[in-house]
Amino acid sequence: MLRCAIHRNHHVEVRSGWRRASRRLCAAVFLAMPFTPLASAPTAAQTVTSLANSEPAAGPREEVVLGLSQDRVAITANFDGSEILIFGAVKREAPIPQDDPLEVIVAVSGPASPVMVRRKEKKLGIWVNTDSVLVDSAPSFYAVATSAPLSQVLSDTEDLRYRVSVGRAIRSVGAGMHIRGAQQFAEAVIRIRSDNDLYSLRENTVAVDQQTLFRTAIDMPADLTEGAYSTRILLTRGGSVVAQYETSIDVRKVGLERFLYAMSREQPFLYGLMSLAIAIAAGWAASAAFRLLRRS
């Protein structure tokens, strides 16, 4: 029994000693190895910063500096139209690109509103209204001036994006399935307002000097709607828009016309009484003048 116990204790001591020796050896090898810190994963801020440093955001290469001969049009009793001179320059921080020439588009748009368009047909010798379509939005005035033909200045894709041409400026969502030729209603709006000098496409009317200075004149007719007239300047190269600038021209009635217009909208009852009194006074004055002429 004693031998057996001594034998077992001997094996336990041998095993414990071997384990301690192995641990000391591993610890010595680990301490002898050169220490190399692991690279930590970059944070989101570090990633954004590195991307910003590698690829800096490029600003606009060309910018518009615009000038107007007048930014306000006053409608008076003797108002017969106005001419707006639009001029400006192109600001650059780099040399002029030599690939494609600079082209300029000037678009002036009046206040937009829905328009009801009706089709007339002759039935039994009488012209009657048959179909009607509500055009969702049509500007009261729209003029486009370009430095070259519009097809060369602006591609169809860019025209669809920026809605520059007269046809794209009118928005018509759709018509009933029973109405034939729904597109003709929008074309009718363009045709009628073009005949009244409210819609126009003026190609080759923008003068561009040294691809830096530009100028044009927009004629505005006497029949103008009050409101803010949006004025857009687009710079294009190779049919693509490279810069855009937008401002507005204020068109308002002034003086007696403004007073009568506001009174008719805000106080229609008093406006009707005043109109009746003016009509009575004018009739009485006319009859008195005729009596004096007969006596003389």
KEVO-823222 format. One record per residue (C-alpha): x, y, z; residue in one letter. Coordinates in steps of 0.001 Angstrom, whole numbers, plus 524288, in hexadecimal, padded with zeros to 5 digits. Layout:
// residues N
x=X; y=Y; z=Z; rest=a
...
//
This chain:
// residues 296
x=80000; y=80000; z=80000; rest=m
x=80AFB; y=8091A; z=8031D; rest=l
x=811F9; y=8069B; z=7F655; rest=r
x=8059E; y=808A3; z=7EECB; rest=c
x=8030B; y=81597; z=7F53F; rest=a
x=810DF; y=81A10; z=7F2C1; rest=i
x=80FA4; y=815FA; z=7E47A; rest=h
x=80329; y=81D88; z=7E28F; rest=r
x=808AC; y=82994; z=7E8F5; rest=n
x=81484; y=828C5; z=7E051; rest=h
x=80C1F; y=828C9; z=7D405; rest=h
x=80455; y=83469; z=7D8F2; rest=v
x=81090; y=83C24; z=7DBAA; rest=e
x=81659; y=838BF; z=7CE5E; rest=v
x=809F0; y=83CDE; z=7C74A; rest=r
x=808DF; y=84984; z=7CEEB; rest=s
x=81704; y=84CBC; z=7CC2B; rest=g
x=81556; y=84A58; z=7BD9D; rest=w
x=80993; y=8533B; z=7BCF8; rest=r
x=810BD; y=85E06; z=7C427; rest=r
x=81C5C; y=85CA6; z=7BB05; rest=a
x=81394; y=85D44; z=7AEFC; rest=s
x=80CDE; y=8698A; z=7B3D5; rest=r
x=819CF; y=87025; z=7B6C3; rest=r
x=81ED2; y=86C91; z=7A92E; rest=l
x=812C0; y=8721D; z=7A266; rest=c
x=813A1; y=87E71; z=7AA76; rest=a
x=821E7; y=8802B; z=7A6E9; rest=a
x=81F3A; y=87E17; z=7985C; rest=v
x=813C5; y=887D2; z=798B0; rest=f
x=81C0B; y=89217; z=79F7E; rest=l
x=82720; y=89007; z=795DA; rest=a
x=81E28; y=89292; z=78A09; rest=m
x=81E29; y=8A0B2; z=784B2; rest=p
x=811AA; y=8A7E5; z=78855; rest=f
x=809E0; y=8AD39; z=77CB4; rest=t
x=7FD51; y=8B47A; z=77FFB; rest=p
x=7F15C; y=8B09F; z=77824; rest=l
x=7EBC6; y=8BB21; z=76F47; rest=a
x=7DEA8; y=8BF85; z=77447; rest=s
x=7D33E; y=8C050; z=76AE0; rest=a
x=7D143; y=8CE31; z=765BD; rest=p
x=7C5A4; y=8D56D; z=76B02; rest=t
x=7BB14; y=8DB58; z=7626C; rest=a
x=7C093; y=8E909; z=7647D; rest=a
x=7CE3C; y=8E492; z=760B3; rest=q
x=7C8CA; y=8DE0C; z=7547B; rest=t
x=7C172; y=8EA40; z=75060; rest=v
x=7CD62; y=8F2A4; z=7530B; rest=t
x=7D642; y=8E9D7; z=74B11; rest=s
x=7CCA3; y=8E9DA; z=73FC1; rest=l
x=7CB5F; y=8F896; z=74074; rest=a
x=7DA20; y=8FA11; z=74043; rest=n
x=7DBF7; y=8F09E; z=73508; rest=s
x=7D0D1; y=8F5DE; z=72CA8; rest=e
x=7CDA2; y=90401; z=72FF3; rest=p
x=7C01E; y=908DA; z=72C38; rest=a
x=7C161; y=910C7; z=71FDB; rest=a
x=7B9AC; y=91D84; z=71FE9; rest=g
x=7B310; y=92381; z=71418; rest=p
x=7BCFD; y=926F1; z=709D7; rest=r
x=7B4AA; y=9320A; z=7045B; rest=e
x=7AAFF; y=93AFA; z=70B37; rest=e
x=7A185; y=9454A; z=70647; rest=v
x=7A24E; y=95383; z=70A7A; rest=v
x=7958D; y=95993; z=705B2; rest=l
x=79087; y=96751; z=70394; rest=g
x=78316; y=96C80; z=6FFC3; rest=l
x=77F9F; y=979AD; z=6FA1A; rest=s
x=773D3; y=97976; z=70339; rest=q
x=76EE7; y=96F7B; z=70CE3; rest=d
x=76156; y=97567; z=70DDE; rest=r
x=75733; y=97852; z=70353; rest=v
x=74C7F; y=9821C; z=70699; rest=a
x=73F7C; y=98089; z=6FF85; rest=i
x=738EC; y=98DBA; z=6FDCE; rest=t
x=72D9B; y=992DE; z=6F5B7; rest=a
x=73658; y=99592; z=6E9FC; rest=n
x=73E89; y=9892D; z=6EB64; rest=f
x=740EF; y=9834E; z=6DDF2; rest=d
x=74B69; y=97974; z=6E12A; rest=g
x=7594B; y=9798A; z=6E60E; rest=s
x=766CA; y=97513; z=6E21F; rest=e
x=76F8F; y=96E95; z=6EC2D; rest=i
x=77E16; y=96EE6; z=6E96C; rest=l
x=784C7; y=96314; z=6EF67; rest=i
x=79390; y=96304; z=6EFE9; rest=f
x=79DF7; y=95C4F; z=6F7DB; rest=g
x=7AB21; y=955C7; z=6F877; rest=a
x=7B0DB; y=94875; z=6FB67; rest=v
x=7B970; y=9475E; z=70775; rest=k
x=7C45A; y=93D56; z=706D8; rest=r
x=7CF73; y=938F7; z=70F87; rest=e
x=7D601; y=9314F; z=704A1; rest=a
x=7D95C; y=933A0; z=6F655; rest=p
x=7CE87; y=9332C; z=6EC41; rest=i
x=7CBEE; y=9250E; z=6E80A; rest=p
x=7CFB4; y=922BB; z=6D9F6; rest=q
x=7C7A3; y=9168E; z=6D745; rest=d
x=7BA10; y=91C42; z=6D44D; rest=d
x=7B609; y=92A80; z=6D2A2; rest=p
x=7ADE4; y=9310A; z=6DD09; rest=l
x=79F7A; y=932DA; z=6D9DD; rest=e
x=7958B; y=93ADD; z=6E185; rest=v
x=786EC; y=938E9; z=6E353; rest=i
x=77E13; y=94346; z=6E948; rest=v
x=77042; y=93F13; z=6ED26; rest=a
x=7662A; y=9487D; z=6F2C7; rest=v
x=759BE; y=94250; z=6F81E; rest=s
x=74D9C; y=94904; z=6FD66; rest=g
x=744A2; y=94400; z=70823; rest=p
x=73F3E; y=93681; z=704E1; rest=a
x=7311E; y=9323F; z=706AE; rest=s
x=727EE; y=9278D; z=701CE; rest=p
x=72160; y=929EE; z=6F4AE; rest=v
x=714B7; y=923E8; z=6EFEB; rest=m
x=71555; y=920FC; z=6E163; rest=v
x=7090F; y=91D78; z=6D9BC; rest=r
x=707A2; y=917C9; z=6CC48; rest=r
x=6FD3D; y=91D57; z=6C33E; rest=k
x=6F6AB; y=915D0; z=6B86D; rest=e
x=6EC6F; y=919C7; z=6AE9C; rest=k
x=6DFE6; y=91200; z=6B01A; rest=k
x=6D395; y=9151C; z=6A865; rest=l
x=6D9B2; y=921F8; z=6A447; rest=g
x=6DC80; y=92652; z=6B246; rest=i
x=6E9B3; y=92694; z=6B912; rest=w
x=6E8A8; y=91FAF; z=6C623; rest=v
x=6F24F; y=91B93; z=6D0A1; rest=n
x=6F4BB; y=90CF3; z=6D0A5; rest=t
x=700C8; y=9089B; z=6D85D; rest=d
x=70808; y=9100B; z=6E2F4; rest=s
x=71526; y=90DA3; z=6E983; rest=v
x=71AEC; y=9148B; z=6F54E; rest=l
x=72939; y=917A7; z=6F2E8; rest=v
x=72F0E; y=91699; z=70086; rest=d
x=738DB; y=921B1; z=6FF95; rest=s
x=73BD4; y=92B7D; z=6F4DB; rest=a
x=743C4; y=937FE; z=6F6A2; rest=p
x=73CC0; y=94489; z=6F325; rest=s
x=74906; y=9491E; z=6EC0E; rest=f
x=754B5; y=9415F; z=6E754; rest=y
x=76039; y=945D1; z=6DF31; rest=a
x=76CAF; y=93E44; z=6DC31; rest=v
x=77898; y=944DC; z=6D648; rest=a
x=78489; y=93CFF; z=6D220; rest=t
x=791F4; y=93FEB; z=6CCAF; rest=s
x=79060; y=9354C; z=6C23B; rest=a
x=78581; y=92C50; z=6BD63; rest=p
x=77F39; y=925B7; z=6C90D; rest=l
x=781CB; y=9181B; z=6C3A4; rest=s
x=79067; y=91B02; z=6C3A7; rest=q
x=790C2; y=9220C; z=6D0A8; rest=v
x=7891A; y=9184E; z=6D8E0; rest=l
x=78792; y=909A3; z=6D7AC; rest=s
x=77A43; y=90354; z=6D8BE; rest=d
x=77DF4; y=8FCE4; z=6E59C; rest=t
x=781E7; y=909D5; z=6EBBB; rest=e
x=775B8; y=9102F; z=6E63A; rest=d
x=76D7C; y=905DA; z=6ECE4; rest=l
x=774B5; y=90827; z=6F9B7; rest=r
x=77463; y=91707; z=6F9E5; rest=y
x=767B9; y=9193D; z=6F200; rest=r
x=76D3B; y=923E3; z=6E95A; rest=v
x=765EF; y=922C9; z=6DC6C; rest=s
x=75838; y=92845; z=6DB2F; rest=v
x=7520C; y=91AD5; z=6DA0E; rest=g
x=758D4; y=915E0; z=6E64E; rest=r
x=7550F; y=921EE; z=6EE2F; rest=a
x=746B5; y=91DF9; z=6ED76; rest=i
x=742E3; y=912DD; z=6F67C; rest=r
x=7373D; y=90A98; z=6F2D1; rest=s
x=735AD; y=8FE53; z=6FAF9; rest=v
x=72B92; y=8F7DA; z=6F270; rest=g
x=71DD9; y=8F795; z=6ED3E; rest=a
x=71294; y=8EE1B; z=6ED1A; rest=g
x=7139A; y=8E1C0; z=6E527; rest=m
x=707E5; y=8E5E5; z=6DD0E; rest=h
x=70E87; y=8F25D; z=6D858; rest=i
x=715A7; y=8F0DE; z=6CB73; rest=r
x=721F2; y=8F888; z=6C8A0; rest=g
x=72447; y=8FD15; z=6D68B; rest=a
x=7319B; y=9029E; z=6D2CC; rest=q
x=72AE1; y=90BFE; z=6C97D; rest=q
x=72528; y=9137D; z=6D4FD; rest=f
x=732A1; y=9170F; z=6DA2C; rest=a
x=736DC; y=91A90; z=6CC68; rest=e
x=72AE4; y=9234C; z=6CB41; rest=a
x=72F32; y=92AE6; z=6D74E; rest=v
x=73C97; y=92CF7; z=6D13F; rest=i
x=736D8; y=93102; z=6C427; rest=r
x=72D07; y=93AB8; z=6C9CD; rest=i
x=736AC; y=9411A; z=6D320; rest=r
x=7413B; y=9417F; z=6C8C1; rest=s
x=737E9; y=94912; z=6BFE4; rest=d
x=73605; y=952C9; z=6CB15; rest=n
x=744DA; y=95455; z=6CCDA; rest=d
x=74436; y=94DC4; z=6DA2A; rest=l
x=74C6E; y=941E7; z=6D636; rest=y
x=7589D; y=9432A; z=6CDF2; rest=s
x=7653D; y=93C1D; z=6CAA7; rest=l
x=76FD6; y=945AB; z=6C6BE; rest=r
x=77B78; y=93E54; z=6C189; rest=e
x=78879; y=9450E; z=6BEB2; rest=n
x=7847D; y=9511E; z=6C67A; rest=t
x=78E36; y=94FD3; z=6D1BA; rest=v
x=79B51; y=95602; z=6CEAD; rest=a
x=7A70F; y=94F55; z=6D50F; rest=v
x=7B43D; y=95652; z=6D4FE; rest=d
x=7C0E2; y=94EF2; z=6D7A4; rest=q
x=7B909; y=9443B; z=6DE72; rest=q
x=7B7FF; y=94D6E; z=6EA0C; rest=t
x=7AE3F; y=9587E; z=6E79B; rest=l
x=7A052; y=9569C; z=6E2E2; rest=f
x=7947E; y=95F3E; z=6E09E; rest=r
x=786DB; y=95EA3; z=6DAF3; rest=t
x=779F6; y=9660C; z=6DB38; rest=a
x=76C94; y=96039; z=6DE57; rest=i
x=76090; y=96746; z=6D944; rest=d
x=754FB; y=96664; z=6E271; rest=m
x=74785; y=96963; z=6DCA6; rest=p
x=73D46; y=97268; z=6E248; rest=a
x=73468; y=9673A; z=6E66E; rest=d
x=73C26; y=962B6; z=6F234; rest=l
x=73778; y=95B9D; z=6FE53; rest=t
x=73BA5; y=960DD; z=70B75; rest=e
x=74564; y=958F4; z=7132D; rest=g
x=7538A; y=954B8; z=71405; rest=a
x=759AD; y=95140; z=706F2; rest=y
x=7641F; y=946F9; z=708B3; rest=s
x=77083; y=94996; z=700E4; rest=t
x=779F6; y=93E53; z=6FEDE; rest=r
x=7878D; y=93EDD; z=6F8F7; rest=i
x=78D61; y=931EE; z=6F4B6; rest=l
x=79B52; y=92FF4; z=6F004; rest=l
x=79D4A; y=9240C; z=6E769; rest=t
x=7A897; y=91D1E; z=6E0F9; rest=r
x=7A699; y=91226; z=6D76A; rest=g
x=797FE; y=91215; z=6DA28; rest=g
x=799B3; y=9103C; z=6E8E1; rest=s
x=796B2; y=91A5B; z=6F357; rest=v
x=7A2F4; y=91E3A; z=6FADA; rest=v
x=79D6B; y=92974; z=702EE; rest=a
x=79047; y=92F79; z=70625; rest=q
x=78BE5; y=93C3C; z=70C3E; rest=y
x=77E15; y=940B2; z=70F97; rest=e
x=77822; y=94DB1; z=71362; rest=t
x=76AD1; y=95432; z=711F2; rest=s
x=7648A; y=96039; z=70BF3; rest=i
x=7591D; y=9663D; z=71342; rest=d
x=74DAB; y=96A8A; z=70AB1; rest=v
x=74369; y=972B3; z=711C5; rest=r
x=738BB; y=97C82; z=70F0C; rest=k
x=73B61; y=989F2; z=714DC; rest=v
x=733D3; y=99677; z=716FC; rest=g
x=7254A; y=99736; z=713DF; rest=l
x=72597; y=98A04; z=70CF8; rest=e
x=72AB1; y=9838B; z=7193F; rest=r
x=72041; y=98A38; z=7218B; rest=f
x=71512; y=98601; z=718A8; rest=l
x=71A5F; y=97833; z=71756; rest=y
x=71BC3; y=97671; z=72608; rest=a
x=70E4A; y=97C5A; z=7286E; rest=m
x=707C6; y=97340; z=71E9C; rest=s
x=70DCD; y=9676E; z=7256C; rest=r
x=70CF8; y=96B7F; z=733B1; rest=e
x=7008B; y=973FD; z=733E2; rest=q
x=6F81E; y=96FE1; z=72859; rest=p
x=6EBA9; y=97623; z=72DCA; rest=f
x=6F1C7; y=983A5; z=72EE8; rest=l
x=6F835; y=981B3; z=721AD; rest=y
x=6EAC9; y=97EE7; z=71BB3; rest=g
x=6E4B6; y=98AEB; z=72209; rest=l
x=6EFE9; y=9936D; z=71D4D; rest=m
x=6EEB5; y=98E06; z=70F83; rest=s
x=6E000; y=990B3; z=70FB2; rest=l
x=6E223; y=99E9A; z=71491; rest=a
x=6EC62; y=9A12A; z=70A1F; rest=i
x=6E339; y=99BDB; z=6FF98; rest=a
x=6D7F5; y=9A489; z=70445; rest=i
x=6E0B9; y=9B081; z=704F2; rest=a
x=6E629; y=9ADE1; z=6F75F; rest=a
x=6D86B; y=9AC2D; z=6F1BD; rest=g
x=6D395; y=9B8A8; z=6F813; rest=w
x=6DF80; y=9C02E; z=6F334; rest=a
x=6DD85; y=9BB12; z=6E557; rest=a
x=6CF14; y=9BECD; z=6E532; rest=s
x=6D232; y=9CC5E; z=6EA98; rest=a
x=6DC6B; y=9CE3E; z=6E001; rest=a
x=6D2B0; y=9CA87; z=6D54D; rest=f
x=6C88A; y=9D41C; z=6DAC4; rest=r
x=6D255; y=9DF15; z=6DA56; rest=l
x=6D5D6; y=9DBA1; z=6CC5C; rest=l
x=6C76D; y=9DBF5; z=6C834; rest=r
x=6C4FE; y=9E92D; z=6CE95; rest=r
x=6D0BE; y=9EEE4; z=6C815; rest=s
//
